[in-house]
Each structure stands twice: as structure tokens, then as C-alpha cells.
Amino acid sequence: MKTVILRRVTVIAEALLEERLVRDLRRFGSRGHTISDVRGQGSRGVRASEWEGRNVQLETIVSPQVAQALLEYLAATYFEHYAVIAYVQDVEVVRGEKYV
């Protein structure tokens, strides 16, 4: 079985950004993604109520070049004004051609 090393980009953000972030992922070359509702606590505190909104976690697997470009864009576009974090991990995948 042949595998290839790609990058998983994970973005955790305010749910109101979900549609915008999905468009951004596609524009940068993502061929698919997974979205989960999540909760937690970070530098901006705990989101204590539905009024404040929920959080979503988006994950996509992309090439190293796409991952870098995407992180730079997310940082420049969202980090200052929204509760958004993003990180990248190397992943070993089967059928790597599906992702790039």
C-alpha cells in the first residue's frame, strides 16, 4: 500500500464564519473538508451561551504549498477580528491523488 505525506489544516472558528471559511478552503484548492461543532476555552474565554454562538472545526487535507498559503490568508483575514485558530499537521494518507 502506497502512502503520501500531506498536510491536515484544522481551523476552529466562530460558527458565523463557516460558509466564508468553506469558500476560502475551496478557493485555495481544498477538494473536501469535514466540519464538526465544537466547544472549548481559549484566550477569549469560554463561549458560555447560544447567544454568543457556537464554534465549528473545519479540517481539510491539502498539499504543503496550499496549507502554507491558506494559513497565511487566514491569519491576515480573520485572526485580528474573530475568534479563530488554525494549525497544520503532517498526515500520511492512502490515495493521495484525491487530495491534491
C-alpha positions as CSV (number, residue, x, y, z in Angstrom):
1,M,0.0,0.0,0.0
2,K,1.5,3.3,-1.1
3,T,1.0,6.4,1.1
4,V,2.0,10.0,0.7
5,I,2.6,12.8,3.3
6,L,0.2,15.7,3.0
7,R,-1.0,18.4,5.5
8,R,-4.2,18.5,7.5
9,V,-5.2,22.1,8.1
10,T,-7.5,22.5,11.1
11,V,-9.5,25.7,11.6
12,I,-11.6,26.4,14.8
13,A,-13.8,29.4,14.4
14,E,-17.0,31.1,15.3
15,A,-19.8,29.3,13.5
16,L,-20.9,32.5,11.8
17,L,-17.8,32.2,9.6
18,E,-18.5,28.6,8.4
19,E,-19.7,29.5,4.9
20,R,-16.9,32.0,4.3
21,L,-14.3,29.6,5.5
22,V,-15.6,26.8,3.3
23,R,-15.4,29.2,0.3
24,D,-11.9,30.1,1.3
25,L,-10.8,26.4,1.5
26,R,-12.2,25.7,-1.9
27,R,-10.6,28.8,-3.4
28,F,-7.2,27.7,-2.1
29,G,-7.6,24.2,-3.6
30,S,-9.2,22.0,-1.0
31,R,-11.1,19.2,-2.6
32,G,-13.1,18.3,0.5
33,H,-13.5,19.1,4.2
34,T,-15.0,17.9,7.4
35,I,-17.0,20.2,9.7
36,S,-17.7,19.5,13.4
37,D,-19.5,21.5,16.1
38,V,-17.0,22.0,18.9
39,R,-16.7,23.8,22.2
40,G,-13.9,24.8,24.5
41,Q,-12.0,27.6,26.2
42,G,-9.1,29.7,24.9
43,S,-7.6,33.1,25.1
44,R,-11.0,34.7,24.5
45,G,-12.6,32.7,27.3
46,V,-15.4,30.2,27.3
47,R,-18.4,30.7,25.0
48,A,-21.0,30.4,27.6
49,S,-24.3,30.7,25.7
50,E,-26.0,30.1,22.5
51,W,-26.4,33.8,22.2
52,E,-22.6,34.1,21.9
53,G,-22.7,31.4,19.2
54,R,-21.1,28.1,18.8
55,N,-17.8,27.1,17.3
56,V,-17.0,24.9,14.3
57,Q,-13.9,22.9,13.4
58,L,-13.1,22.6,9.8
59,E,-10.5,20.1,8.6
60,T,-9.1,19.6,5.2
61,I,-6.1,17.7,3.7
62,V,-4.0,19.5,1.2
63,S,-0.5,19.9,-0.3
64,P,2.1,21.6,1.8
65,Q,2.0,24.6,-0.5
66,V,-1.8,25.0,-0.2
67,A,-1.5,24.6,3.6
68,Q,1.0,27.4,3.8
69,A,-0.9,29.8,1.6
70,L,-4.1,29.0,3.4
71,L,-2.6,29.7,6.9
72,E,-1.2,33.0,5.7
73,Y,-4.5,34.1,4.3
74,L,-6.4,33.0,7.5
75,A,-4.0,34.9,9.7
76,A,-4.2,38.1,7.6
77,T,-8.0,37.9,7.2
78,Y,-9.5,36.6,10.4
79,F,-7.2,36.4,13.4
80,E,-7.4,40.0,14.4
81,H,-11.2,40.3,14.4
82,Y,-12.6,36.9,15.1
83,A,-12.1,34.0,17.5
84,V,-10.2,31.8,15.0
85,I,-7.3,29.5,15.4
86,A,-5.6,27.3,12.8
87,Y,-2.9,24.7,12.8
88,V,-1.3,22.2,10.5
89,Q,-0.2,18.6,11.0
90,D,1.6,16.2,8.6
91,V,-0.7,13.3,7.8
92,E,0.1,10.1,5.9
93,V,-2.7,9.2,3.5
94,V,-3.6,6.5,1.1
95,R,-4.8,7.6,-2.3
96,G,-3.0,10.9,-2.0
97,E,-4.2,12.0,-5.5
98,K,-7.7,12.5,-4.1
99,Y,-6.5,15.5,-2.1
100,V,-4.3,17.5,-4.5
